[in-house]
């Protein structure tokens, strides 16, 4: 998305590598994540035990929710 928000809901037991990039927004993650280094406009993290890559790119806010 160039200008719109991204809202994603993942299963509570998801195991993914999460890449999220935003130009002007924030990245809000509803999962405990494992990451290292500075976090600014790009998040590269492991959710659960890791797994396939979920890559989200937006010029606005990115929200990753945990399904209940």
CHARMM-style PDB file with segment names, atoms N, HN, CA, C and O in Angstrom:
ATOM      1  N   UNK     1       0.844  -1.179   0.000  1.00  0.00      PROA
ATOM      2  CA  UNK     1       0.000   0.000   0.000  1.00  0.00      PROA
ATOM      3  C   UNK     1       0.888   1.240   0.000  1.00  0.00      PROA
ATOM      4  O   UNK     1       1.809   1.325   0.812  1.00  0.00      PROA
ATOM      5  N   UNK     2       0.644   2.180  -0.865  1.00  0.00      PROA
ATOM      6  HN  UNK     2      -0.105   2.110  -1.524  1.00  0.00      PROA
ATOM      7  CA  UNK     2       1.435   3.408  -0.878  1.00  0.00      PROA
ATOM      8  C   UNK     2       1.005   4.378   0.200  1.00  0.00      PROA
ATOM      9  O   UNK     2       1.846   4.944   0.899  1.00  0.00      PROA
ATOM     10  N   UNK     3      -0.293   4.579   0.344  1.00  0.00      PROA
ATOM     11  HN  UNK     3      -0.977   4.119  -0.224  1.00  0.00      PROA
ATOM     12  CA  UNK     3      -0.780   5.603   1.270  1.00  0.00      PROA
ATOM     13  C   UNK     3      -1.749   5.080   2.315  1.00  0.00      PROA
ATOM     14  O   UNK     3      -2.078   5.812   3.249  1.00  0.00      PROA
ATOM     15  N   UNK     4      -2.216   3.859   2.200  1.00  0.00      PROA
ATOM     16  HN  UNK     4      -1.949   3.264   1.441  1.00  0.00      PROA
ATOM     17  CA  UNK     4      -3.225   3.361   3.125  1.00  0.00      PROA
ATOM     18  C   UNK     4      -2.646   2.523   4.244  1.00  0.00      PROA
ATOM     19  O   UNK     4      -1.533   2.003   4.164  1.00  0.00      PROA
ATOM     20  N   UNK     5      -3.446   2.415   5.293  1.00  0.00      PROA
ATOM     21  HN  UNK     5      -4.350   2.838   5.359  1.00  0.00      PROA
ATOM     22  CA  UNK     5      -3.090   1.570   6.432  1.00  0.00      PROA
ATOM     23  C   UNK     5      -3.160   0.102   6.031  1.00  0.00      PROA
ATOM     24  O   UNK     5      -3.875  -0.270   5.099  1.00  0.00      PROA
ATOM     25  N   UNK     6      -2.404  -0.727   6.753  1.00  0.00      PROA
ATOM     26  HN  UNK     6      -1.824  -0.425   7.509  1.00  0.00      PROA
ATOM     27  CA  UNK     6      -2.506  -2.180   6.606  1.00  0.00      PROA
ATOM     28  C   UNK     6      -2.895  -2.737   7.968  1.00  0.00      PROA
ATOM     29  O   UNK     6      -2.230  -2.472   8.970  1.00  0.00      PROA
ATOM     30  N   UNK     7      -3.984  -3.515   7.998  1.00  0.00      PROA
ATOM     31  HN  UNK     7      -4.525  -3.729   7.185  1.00  0.00      PROA
ATOM     32  CA  UNK     7      -4.440  -4.204   9.206  1.00  0.00      PROA
ATOM     33  C   UNK     7      -4.493  -5.696   8.891  1.00  0.00      PROA
ATOM     34  O   UNK     7      -5.217  -6.122   7.992  1.00  0.00      PROA
ATOM     35  N   UNK     8      -3.718  -6.490   9.640  1.00  0.00      PROA
ATOM     36  HN  UNK     8      -3.129  -6.144  10.371  1.00  0.00      PROA
ATOM     37  CA  UNK     8      -3.629  -7.927   9.408  1.00  0.00      PROA
ATOM     38  C   UNK     8      -3.895  -8.646  10.724  1.00  0.00      PROA
ATOM     39  O   UNK     8      -3.420  -8.229  11.780  1.00  0.00      PROA
ATOM     40  N   UNK     9      -4.662  -9.733  10.647  1.00  0.00      PROA
ATOM     41  HN  UNK     9      -5.047 -10.072   9.789  1.00  0.00      PROA
ATOM     42  CA  UNK     9      -4.863 -10.587  11.818  1.00  0.00      PROA
ATOM     43  C   UNK     9      -4.283 -11.953  11.507  1.00  0.00      PROA
ATOM     44  O   UNK     9      -4.640 -12.583  10.511  1.00  0.00      PROA
ATOM     45  N   UNK    10      -3.380 -12.405  12.374  1.00  0.00      PROA
ATOM     46  HN  UNK    10      -3.090 -11.894  13.183  1.00  0.00      PROA
ATOM     47  CA  UNK    10      -2.752 -13.716  12.231  1.00  0.00      PROA
ATOM     48  C   UNK    10      -3.273 -14.658  13.311  1.00  0.00      PROA
ATOM     49  O   UNK    10      -3.665 -14.203  14.385  1.00  0.00      PROA
ATOM     50  N   UNK    11      -3.284 -15.958  13.046  1.00  0.00      PROA
ATOM     51  HN  UNK    11      -2.965 -16.328  12.174  1.00  0.00      PROA
ATOM     52  CA  UNK    11      -3.706 -16.915  14.082  1.00  0.00      PROA
ATOM     53  C   UNK    11      -2.855 -16.772  15.342  1.00  0.00      PROA
ATOM     54  O   UNK    11      -1.682 -16.405  15.267  1.00  0.00      PROA
ATOM     55  N   UNK    12      -3.444 -17.060  16.486  1.00  0.00      PROA
ATOM     56  HN  UNK    12      -4.397 -17.358  16.546  1.00  0.00      PROA
ATOM     57  CA  UNK    12      -2.745 -16.919  17.764  1.00  0.00      PROA
ATOM     58  C   UNK    12      -1.490 -17.776  17.835  1.00  0.00      PROA
ATOM     59  O   UNK    12      -0.534 -17.421  18.525  1.00  0.00      PROA
ATOM     60  N   UNK    13      -1.485 -18.908  17.125  1.00  0.00      PROA
ATOM     61  HN  UNK    13      -2.261 -19.197  16.565  1.00  0.00      PROA
ATOM     62  CA  UNK    13      -0.321 -19.803  17.170  1.00  0.00      PROA
ATOM     63  C   UNK    13       0.577 -19.650  15.935  1.00  0.00      PROA
ATOM     64  O   UNK    13       1.326 -20.566  15.594  1.00  0.00      PROA
ATOM     65  N   UNK    14       0.502 -18.504  15.275  1.00  0.00      PROA
ATOM     66  HN  UNK    14      -0.106 -17.760  15.552  1.00  0.00      PROA
ATOM     67  CA  UNK    14       1.288 -18.270  14.059  1.00  0.00      PROA
ATOM     68  C   UNK    14       2.783 -18.385  14.332  1.00  0.00      PROA
ATOM     69  O   UNK    14       3.271 -17.986  15.389  1.00  0.00      PROA
ATOM     70  N   UNK    15       3.488 -18.930  13.371  1.00  0.00      PROA
ATOM     71  HN  UNK    15       3.092 -19.254  12.512  1.00  0.00      PROA
ATOM     72  CA  UNK    15       4.939 -18.977  13.390  1.00  0.00      PROA
ATOM     73  C   UNK    15       5.429 -18.401  12.068  1.00  0.00      PROA
ATOM     74  O   UNK    15       5.371 -19.079  11.042  1.00  0.00      PROA
ATOM     75  N   UNK    16       5.910 -17.165  12.077  1.00  0.00      PROA
ATOM     76  HN  UNK    16       5.957 -16.615  12.911  1.00  0.00      PROA
ATOM     77  CA  UNK    16       6.328 -16.487  10.845  1.00  0.00      PROA
ATOM     78  C   UNK    16       7.539 -15.605  11.108  1.00  0.00      PROA
ATOM     79  O   UNK    16       7.847 -15.258  12.248  1.00  0.00      PROA
ATOM     80  N   UNK    17       8.214 -15.254  10.023  1.00  0.00      PROA
ATOM     81  HN  UNK    17       7.963 -15.536   9.097  1.00  0.00      PROA
ATOM     82  CA  UNK    17       9.178 -14.159  10.067  1.00  0.00      PROA
ATOM     83  C   UNK    17       8.402 -12.951   9.574  1.00  0.00      PROA
ATOM     84  O   UNK    17       7.789 -12.992   8.507  1.00  0.00      PROA
ATOM     85  N   UNK    18       8.427 -11.887  10.341  1.00  0.00      PROA
ATOM     86  HN  UNK    18       8.925 -11.853  11.207  1.00  0.00      PROA
ATOM     87  CA  UNK    18       7.626 -10.711  10.048  1.00  0.00      PROA
ATOM     88  C   UNK    18       8.527  -9.565   9.610  1.00  0.00      PROA
ATOM     89  O   UNK    18       9.388  -9.117  10.368  1.00  0.00      PROA
ATOM     90  N   UNK    19       8.325  -9.092   8.381  1.00  0.00      PROA
ATOM     91  HN  UNK    19       7.626  -9.455   7.766  1.00  0.00      PROA
ATOM     92  CA  UNK    19       9.003  -7.905   7.883  1.00  0.00      PROA
ATOM     93  C   UNK    19       7.929  -6.846   7.673  1.00  0.00      PROA
ATOM     94  O   UNK    19       6.988  -7.062   6.910  1.00  0.00      PROA
ATOM     95  N   UNK    20       8.060  -5.717   8.333  1.00  0.00      PROA
ATOM     96  HN  UNK    20       8.825  -5.542   8.953  1.00  0.00      PROA
ATOM     97  CA  UNK    20       7.099  -4.628   8.183  1.00  0.00      PROA
ATOM     98  C   UNK    20       7.869  -3.333   7.976  1.00  0.00      PROA
ATOM     99  O   UNK    20       8.805  -3.032   8.716  1.00  0.00      PROA
ATOM    100  N   UNK    21       7.467  -2.565   6.959  1.00  0.00      PROA
ATOM    101  HN  UNK    21       6.707  -2.810   6.357  1.00  0.00      PROA
ATOM    102  CA  UNK    21       8.142  -1.316   6.632  1.00  0.00      PROA
ATOM    103  C   UNK    21       7.108  -0.226   6.410  1.00  0.00      PROA
ATOM    104  O   UNK    21       6.106  -0.443   5.728  1.00  0.00      PROA
ATOM    105  N   UNK    22       7.350   0.954   6.988  1.00  0.00      PROA
ATOM    106  HN  UNK    22       8.164   1.131   7.542  1.00  0.00      PROA
ATOM    107  CA  UNK    22       6.474   2.092   6.797  1.00  0.00      PROA
ATOM    108  C   UNK    22       7.307   3.350   6.598  1.00  0.00      PROA
ATOM    109  O   UNK    22       8.369   3.504   7.201  1.00  0.00      PROA
ATOM    110  N   UNK    23       6.819   4.243   5.752  1.00  0.00      PROA
ATOM    111  HN  UNK    23       5.956   4.117   5.262  1.00  0.00      PROA
ATOM    112  CA  UNK    23       7.526   5.506   5.520  1.00  0.00      PROA
ATOM    113  C   UNK    23       7.216   6.536   6.598  1.00  0.00      PROA
ATOM    114  O   UNK    23       8.117   7.217   7.088  1.00  0.00      PROA
ATOM    115  N   UNK    24       5.934   6.650   6.969  1.00  0.00      PROA
ATOM    116  HN  UNK    24       5.202   6.097   6.570  1.00  0.00      PROA
ATOM    117  CA  UNK    24       5.530   7.732   7.876  1.00  0.00      PROA
ATOM    118  C   UNK    24       4.695   7.259   9.055  1.00  0.00      PROA
ATOM    119  O   UNK    24       4.387   8.058   9.940  1.00  0.00      PROA
ATOM    120  N   UNK    25       4.320   5.995   9.094  1.00  0.00      PROA
ATOM    121  HN  UNK    25       4.570   5.347   8.375  1.00  0.00      PROA
ATOM    122  CA  UNK    25       3.429   5.521  10.137  1.00  0.00      PROA
ATOM    123  C   UNK    25       4.147   4.787  11.250  1.00  0.00      PROA
ATOM    124  O   UNK    25       5.367   4.860  11.393  1.00  0.00      PROA
ATOM    125  N   UNK    26       3.351   4.076  12.034  1.00  0.00      PROA
ATOM    126  HN  UNK    26       2.359   4.016  11.918  1.00  0.00      PROA
ATOM    127  CA  UNK    26       3.873   3.260  13.125  1.00  0.00      PROA
ATOM    128  C   UNK    26       3.598   1.794  12.814  1.00  0.00      PROA
ATOM    129  O   UNK    26       2.754   1.465  11.979  1.00  0.00      PROA
ATOM    130  N   UNK    27       4.324   0.927  13.500  1.00  0.00      PROA
ATOM    131  HN  UNK    27       5.009   1.194  14.178  1.00  0.00      PROA
ATOM    132  CA  UNK    27       4.120  -0.512  13.381  1.00  0.00      PROA
ATOM    133  C   UNK    27       3.691  -1.014  14.749  1.00  0.00      PROA
ATOM    134  O   UNK    27       4.439  -0.903  15.721  1.00  0.00      PROA
ATOM    135  N   UNK    28       2.475  -1.571  14.825  1.00  0.00      PROA
ATOM    136  HN  UNK    28       1.867  -1.660  14.035  1.00  0.00      PROA
ATOM    137  CA  UNK    28       1.910  -2.051  16.086  1.00  0.00      PROA
ATOM    138  C   UNK    28       1.725  -3.562  15.975  1.00  0.00      PROA
ATOM    139  O   UNK    28       0.972  -4.039  15.127  1.00  0.00      PROA
ATOM    140  N   UNK    29       2.417  -4.315  16.837  1.00  0.00      PROA
ATOM    141  HN  UNK    29       3.029  -3.927  17.526  1.00  0.00      PROA
ATOM    142  CA  UNK    29       2.397  -5.777  16.773  1.00  0.00      PROA
ATOM    143  C   UNK    29       1.741  -6.335  18.031  1.00  0.00      PROA
ATOM    144  O   UNK    29       2.155  -6.022  19.148  1.00  0.00      PROA
ATOM    145  N   UNK    30       0.717  -7.161  17.845  1.00  0.00      PROA
ATOM    146  HN  UNK    30       0.381  -7.416  16.938  1.00  0.00      PROA
ATOM    147  CA  UNK    30      -0.001  -7.756  18.965  1.00  0.00      PROA
ATOM    148  C   UNK    30       0.549  -9.098  19.393  1.00  0.00      PROA
ATOM    149  O   UNK    30      -0.150  -9.858  20.063  1.00  0.00      PROA
ATOM    150  N   UNK    31       1.776  -9.412  19.027  1.00  0.00      PROA
ATOM    151  HN  UNK    31       2.344  -8.794  18.483  1.00  0.00      PROA
ATOM    152  CA  UNK    31       2.449 -10.663  19.375  1.00  0.00      PROA
ATOM    153  C   UNK    31       3.734 -10.343  20.112  1.00  0.00      PROA
ATOM    154  O   UNK    31       4.323  -9.285  19.892  1.00  0.00      PROA
ATOM    155  N   UNK    32       4.182 -11.243  20.989  1.00  0.00      PROA
ATOM    156  HN  UNK    32       3.703 -12.103  21.168  1.00  0.00      PROA
ATOM    157  CA  UNK    32       5.555 -11.128  21.464  1.00  0.00      PROA
ATOM    158  C   UNK    32       6.470 -11.448  20.272  1.00  0.00      PROA
ATOM    159  O   UNK    32       6.233 -12.421  19.556  1.00  0.00      PROA
ATOM    160  N   UNK    33       7.488 -10.652  20.064  1.00  0.00      PROA
ATOM    161  HN  UNK    33       7.680  -9.862  20.646  1.00  0.00      PROA
ATOM    162  CA  UNK    33       8.388 -10.867  18.933  1.00  0.00      PROA
ATOM    163  C   UNK    33       9.832 -10.933  19.409  1.00  0.00      PROA
ATOM    164  O   UNK    33      10.184 -10.356  20.439  1.00  0.00      PROA
ATOM    165  N   UNK    34      10.654 -11.631  18.661  1.00  0.00      PROA
ATOM    166  HN  UNK    34      10.369 -12.099  17.825  1.00  0.00      PROA
ATOM    167  CA  UNK    34      12.081 -11.681  18.916  1.00  0.00      PROA
ATOM    168  C   UNK    34      12.757 -10.854  17.842  1.00  0.00      PROA
ATOM    169  O   UNK    34      12.591 -11.120  16.652  1.00  0.00      PROA
ATOM    170  N   UNK    35      13.521  -9.849  18.256  1.00  0.00      PROA
ATOM    171  HN  UNK    35      13.656  -9.633  19.223  1.00  0.00      PROA
ATOM    172  CA  UNK    35      14.201  -8.983  17.304  1.00  0.00      PROA
ATOM    173  C   UNK    35      15.509  -8.504  17.918  1.00  0.00      PROA
ATOM    174  O   UNK    35      15.743  -8.670  19.115  1.00  0.00      PROA
ATOM    175  N   UNK    36      16.331  -7.925  17.112  1.00  0.00      PROA
ATOM    176  HN  UNK    36      16.141  -7.790  16.139  1.00  0.00      PROA
ATOM    177  CA  UNK    36      17.610  -7.411  17.598  1.00  0.00      PROA
ATOM    178  C   UNK    36      17.943  -6.150  16.828  1.00  0.00      PROA
ATOM    179  O   UNK    36      17.678  -6.070  15.629  1.00  0.00      PROA
ATOM    180  N   UNK    37      18.522  -5.162  17.500  1.00  0.00      PROA
ATOM    181  HN  UNK    37      18.738  -5.228  18.474  1.00  0.00      PROA
ATOM    182  CA  UNK    37      18.934  -3.920  16.843  1.00  0.00      PROA
ATOM    183  C   UNK    37      17.905  -2.828  16.978  1.00  0.00      PROA
ATOM    184  O   UNK    37      16.874  -2.996  17.630  1.00  0.00      PROA
ATOM    185  N   UNK    38      18.201  -1.700  16.349  1.00  0.00      PROA
ATOM    186  HN  UNK    38      19.038  -1.564  15.819  1.00  0.00      PROA
ATOM    187  CA  UNK    38      17.326  -0.529  16.421  1.00  0.00      PROA
ATOM    188  C   UNK    38      16.059  -0.762  15.600  1.00  0.00      PROA
ATOM    189  O   UNK    38      16.100  -1.372  14.531  1.00  0.00      PROA
ATOM    190  N   UNK    39      14.945  -0.272  16.113  1.00  0.00      PROA
ATOM    191  HN  UNK    39      14.912   0.223  16.981  1.00  0.00      PROA
ATOM    192  CA  UNK    39      13.666  -0.366  15.402  1.00  0.00      PROA
ATOM    193  C   UNK    39      13.195   1.052  15.126  1.00  0.00      PROA
ATOM    194  O   UNK    39      12.998   1.840  16.051  1.00  0.00      PROA
ATOM    195  N   UNK    40      13.017   1.371  13.854  1.00  0.00      PROA
ATOM    196  HN  UNK    40      13.177   0.731  13.103  1.00  0.00      PROA
ATOM    197  CA  UNK    40      12.500   2.690  13.508  1.00  0.00      PROA
ATOM    198  C   UNK    40      11.343   2.506  12.552  1.00  0.00      PROA
ATOM    199  O   UNK    40      10.214   2.288  12.992  1.00  0.00      PROA
ATOM    200  N   UNK    41      11.590   2.586  11.267  1.00  0.00      PROA
ATOM    201  HN  UNK    41      12.507   2.763  10.910  1.00  0.00      PROA
ATOM    202  CA  UNK    41      10.526   2.447  10.281  1.00  0.00      PROA
ATOM    203  C   UNK    41      10.487   1.053   9.670  1.00  0.00      PROA
ATOM    204  O   UNK    41       9.730   0.802   8.732  1.00  0.00      PROA
ATOM    205  N   UNK    42      11.302   0.152  10.200  1.00  0.00      PROA
ATOM    206  HN  UNK    42      11.917   0.356  10.962  1.00  0.00      PROA
ATOM    207  CA  UNK    42      11.370  -1.214   9.659  1.00  0.00      PROA
ATOM    208  C   UNK    42      11.470  -2.203  10.810  1.00  0.00      PROA
ATOM    209  O   UNK    42      12.288  -2.041  11.715  1.00  0.00      PROA
ATOM    210  N   UNK    43      10.634  -3.220  10.765  1.00  0.00      PROA
ATOM    211  HN  UNK    43       9.969  -3.351  10.029  1.00  0.00      PROA
ATOM    212  CA  UNK    43      10.658  -4.274  11.771  1.00  0.00      PROA
ATOM    213  C   UNK    43      10.975  -5.584  11.076  1.00  0.00      PROA
ATOM    214  O   UNK    43      10.312  -5.953  10.107  1.00  0.00      PROA
ATOM    215  N   UNK    44      11.974  -6.281  11.561  1.00  0.00      PROA
ATOM    216  HN  UNK    44      12.512  -5.981  12.348  1.00  0.00      PROA
ATOM    217  CA  UNK    44      12.332  -7.617  11.092  1.00  0.00      PROA
ATOM    218  C   UNK    44      12.352  -8.480  12.340  1.00  0.00      PROA
ATOM    219  O   UNK    44      13.287  -8.398  13.137  1.00  0.00      PROA
ATOM    220  N   UNK    45      11.320  -9.315  12.518  1.00  0.00      PROA
ATOM    221  HN  UNK    45      10.561  -9.382  11.870  1.00  0.00      PROA
ATOM    222  CA  UNK    45      11.164 -10.043  13.774  1.00  0.00      PROA
ATOM    223  C   UNK    45      10.654 -11.454  13.520  1.00  0.00      PROA
ATOM    224  O   UNK    45      10.119 -11.759  12.453  1.00  0.00      PROA
ATOM    225  N   UNK    46      10.829 -12.296  14.513  1.00  0.00      PROA
ATOM    226  HN  UNK    46      11.262 -12.048  15.379  1.00  0.00      PROA
ATOM    227  CA  UNK    46      10.318 -13.664  14.488  1.00  0.00      PROA
ATOM    228  C   UNK    46       9.121 -13.740  15.428  1.00  0.00      PROA
ATOM    229  O   UNK    46       9.193 -13.313  16.580  1.00  0.00      PROA
ATOM    230  N   UNK    47       8.018 -14.291  14.917  1.00  0.00      PROA
ATOM    231  HN  UNK    47       7.960 -14.637  13.981  1.00  0.00      PROA
ATOM    232  CA  UNK    47       6.806 -14.520  15.719  1.00  0.00      PROA
ATOM    233  C   UNK    47       6.698 -16.019  15.913  1.00  0.00      PROA
ATOM    234  O   UNK    47       6.857 -16.788  14.966  1.00  0.00      PROA
ATOM    235  N   UNK    48       6.423 -16.438  17.155  1.00  0.00      PROA
ATOM    236  HN  UNK    48       6.293 -15.813  17.925  1.00  0.00      PROA
ATOM    237  CA  UNK    48       6.362 -17.863  17.436  1.00  0.00      PROA
ATOM    238  C   UNK    48       7.726 -18.485  17.174  1.00  0.00      PROA
ATOM    239  O   UNK    48       8.750 -17.907  17.538  1.00  0.00      PROA
ATOM    240  N   UNK    49       7.748 -19.626  16.563  1.00  0.00      PROA
ATOM    241  HN  UNK    49       6.916 -20.095  16.267  1.00  0.00      PROA
ATOM    242  CA  UNK    49       9.019 -20.280  16.253  1.00  0.00      PROA
ATOM    243  C   UNK    49       9.584 -19.912  14.897  1.00  0.00      PROA
ATOM    244  O   UNK    49      10.541 -20.532  14.433  1.00  0.00      PROA
ATOM    245  N   UNK    50       8.998 -18.903  14.254  1.00  0.00      PROA
ATOM    246  HN  UNK    50       8.221 -18.400  14.631  1.00  0.00      PROA
ATOM    247  CA  UNK    50       9.429 -18.529  12.913  1.00  0.00      PROA
ATOM    248  C   UNK    50       8.729 -19.385  11.876  1.00  0.00      PROA
ATOM    249  O   UNK    50       7.939 -20.266  12.216  1.00  0.00      PROA
ATOM    250  N   UNK    51       9.017 -19.128  10.627  1.00  0.00      PROA
ATOM    251  HN  UNK    51       9.659 -18.413  10.351  1.00  0.00      PROA
ATOM    252  CA  UNK    51       8.386 -19.855   9.531  1.00  0.00      PROA
ATOM    253  C   UNK    51       8.400 -19.008   8.281  1.00  0.00      PROA
ATOM    254  O   UNK    51       9.353 -18.263   8.052  1.00  0.00      PROA
ATOM    255  N   UNK    52       7.344 -19.106   7.452  1.00  0.00      PROA
ATOM    256  HN  UNK    52       6.570 -19.711   7.638  1.00  0.00      PROA
ATOM    257  CA  UNK    52       7.291 -18.327   6.224  1.00  0.00      PROA
ATOM    258  C   UNK    52       7.369 -16.821   6.516  1.00  0.00      PROA
ATOM    259  O   UNK    52       7.024 -16.373   7.609  1.00  0.00      PROA
ATOM    260  N   UNK    53       7.821 -16.062   5.535  1.00  0.00      PROA
ATOM    261  HN  UNK    53       8.102 -16.426   4.647  1.00  0.00      PROA
ATOM    262  CA  UNK    53       7.939 -14.615   5.696  1.00  0.00      PROA
ATOM    263  C   UNK    53       6.631 -13.918   5.322  1.00  0.00      PROA
ATOM    264  O   UNK    53       6.048 -14.189   4.272  1.00  0.00      PROA
ATOM    265  N   UNK    54       6.187 -13.026   6.186  1.00  0.00      PROA
ATOM    266  HN  UNK    54       6.662 -12.805   7.039  1.00  0.00      PROA
ATOM    267  CA  UNK    54       5.071 -12.117   5.909  1.00  0.00      PROA
ATOM    268  C   UNK    54       5.702 -10.743   5.754  1.00  0.00      PROA
ATOM    269  O   UNK    54       6.260 -10.208   6.712  1.00  0.00      PROA
ATOM    270  N   UNK    55       5.621 -10.155   4.544  1.00  0.00      PROA
ATOM    271  HN  UNK    55       5.167 -10.589   3.765  1.00  0.00      PROA
ATOM    272  CA  UNK    55       6.263  -8.868   4.258  1.00  0.00      PROA
ATOM    273  C   UNK    55       5.176  -7.837   3.976  1.00  0.00      PROA
ATOM    274  O   UNK    55       4.416  -7.964   3.016  1.00  0.00      PROA
ATOM    275  N   UNK    56       5.114  -6.812   4.830  1.00  0.00      PROA
ATOM    276  HN  UNK    56       5.731  -6.710   5.610  1.00  0.00      PROA
ATOM    277  CA  UNK    56       4.111  -5.750   4.713  1.00  0.00      PROA
ATOM    278  C   UNK    56       4.813  -4.426   4.489  1.00  0.00      PROA
ATOM    279  O   UNK    56       5.740  -4.086   5.224  1.00  0.00      PROA
ATOM    280  N   UNK    57       4.382  -3.667   3.476  1.00  0.00      PROA
ATOM    281  HN  UNK    57       3.628  -3.943   2.880  1.00  0.00      PROA
ATOM    282  CA  UNK    57       4.987  -2.380   3.166  1.00  0.00      PROA
ATOM    283  C   UNK    57       3.872  -1.355   2.999  1.00  0.00      PROA
ATOM    284  O   UNK    57       2.919  -1.578   2.252  1.00  0.00      PROA
ATOM    285  N   UNK    58       4.000  -0.220   3.708  1.00  0.00      PROA
ATOM    286  HN  UNK    58       4.774  -0.039   4.315  1.00  0.00      PROA
ATOM    287  CA  UNK    58       2.985   0.828   3.632  1.00  0.00      PROA
ATOM    288  C   UNK    58       3.614   2.184   3.870  1.00  0.00      PROA
ATOM    289  O   UNK    58       4.664   2.286   4.505  1.00  0.00      PROA
ATOM    290  N   UNK    59       2.977   3.220   3.364  1.00  0.00      PROA
ATOM    291  HN  UNK    59       2.125   3.137   2.849  1.00  0.00      PROA
ATOM    292  CA  UNK    59       3.386   4.580   3.679  1.00  0.00      PROA
ATOM    293  C   UNK    59       2.708   5.072   4.934  1.00  0.00      PROA
ATOM    294  O   UNK    59       2.992   6.182   5.385  1.00  0.00      PROA
ATOM    295  N   UNK    60       1.815   4.278   5.521  1.00  0.00      PROA
ATOM    296  HN  UNK    60       1.584   3.376   5.155  1.00  0.00      PROA
ATOM    297  CA  UNK    60       1.025   4.663   6.685  1.00  0.00      PROA
ATOM    298  C   UNK    60       1.203   3.606   7.786  1.00  0.00      PROA
ATOM    299  O   UNK    60       2.165   2.839   7.761  1.00  0.00      PROA
ATOM    300  N   UNK    61       0.281   3.570   8.745  1.00  0.00      PROA
ATOM    301  HN  UNK    61      -0.501   4.193   8.765  1.00  0.00      PROA
ATOM    302  CA  UNK    61       0.375   2.655   9.881  1.00  0.00      PROA
ATOM    303  C   UNK    61       0.188   1.193   9.448  1.00  0.00      PROA
ATOM    304  O   UNK    61      -0.532   0.887   8.498  1.00  0.00      PROA
ATOM    305  N   UNK    62       0.866   0.309  10.184  1.00  0.00      PROA
ATOM    306  HN  UNK    62       1.451   0.557  10.956  1.00  0.00      PROA
ATOM    307  CA  UNK    62       0.727  -1.127  10.006  1.00  0.00      PROA
ATOM    308  C   UNK    62       0.348  -1.726  11.351  1.00  0.00      PROA
ATOM    309  O   UNK    62       1.031  -1.502  12.351  1.00  0.00      PROA
ATOM    310  N   UNK    63      -0.740  -2.486  11.376  1.00  0.00      PROA
ATOM    311  HN  UNK    63      -1.295  -2.668  10.564  1.00  0.00      PROA
ATOM    312  CA  UNK    63      -1.181  -3.143  12.602  1.00  0.00      PROA
ATOM    313  C   UNK    63      -1.267  -4.636  12.350  1.00  0.00      PROA
ATOM    314  O   UNK    63      -1.938  -5.080  11.419  1.00  0.00      PROA
ATOM    315  N   UNK    64      -0.576  -5.419  13.194  1.00  0.00      PROA
ATOM    316  HN  UNK    64      -0.031  -5.058  13.951  1.00  0.00      PROA
ATOM    317  CA  UNK    64      -0.635  -6.872  13.119  1.00  0.00      PROA
ATOM    318  C   UNK    64      -1.298  -7.354  14.406  1.00  0.00      PROA
ATOM    319  O   UNK    64      -0.747  -7.207  15.496  1.00  0.00      PROA
ATOM    320  N   UNK    65      -2.489  -7.929  14.260  1.00  0.00      PROA
ATOM    321  HN  UNK    65      -2.937  -8.048  13.374  1.00  0.00      PROA
ATOM    322  CA  UNK    65      -3.248  -8.378  15.426  1.00  0.00      PROA
ATOM    323  C   UNK    65      -3.111  -9.885  15.601  1.00  0.00      PROA
ATOM    324  O   UNK    65      -2.823 -10.626  14.661  1.00  0.00      PROA
ATOM    325  N   UNK    66      -3.328 -10.302  16.834  1.00  0.00      PROA
ATOM    326  HN  UNK    66      -3.562  -9.700  17.597  1.00  0.00      PROA
ATOM    327  CA  UNK    66      -3.334 -11.730  17.184  1.00  0.00      PROA
ATOM    328  C   UNK    66      -4.784 -12.174  17.324  1.00  0.00      PROA
ATOM    329  O   UNK    66      -5.517 -11.634  18.152  1.00  0.00      PROA
ATOM    330  N   UNK    67      -5.209 -13.157  16.519  1.00  0.00      PROA
ATOM    331  HN  UNK    67      -4.613 -13.596  15.846  1.00  0.00      PROA
ATOM    332  CA  UNK    67      -6.568 -13.678  16.602  1.00  0.00      PROA
ATOM    333  C   UNK    67      -6.787 -14.336  17.961  1.00  0.00      PROA
ATOM    334  O   UNK    67      -5.865 -14.901  18.550  1.00  0.00      PROA
ATOM    335  N   UNK    68      -8.000 -14.254  18.435  1.00  0.00      PROA
ATOM    336  HN  UNK    68      -8.748 -13.795  17.957  1.00  0.00      PROA
ATOM    337  CA  UNK    68      -8.311 -14.841  19.739  1.00  0.00      PROA
ATOM    338  C   UNK    68      -9.014 -16.142  19.592  1.00  0.00      PROA
ATOM    339  OT1 UNK    68      -9.352 -16.777  20.591  1.00  0.00      PROA
TER     340      UNK     68
END
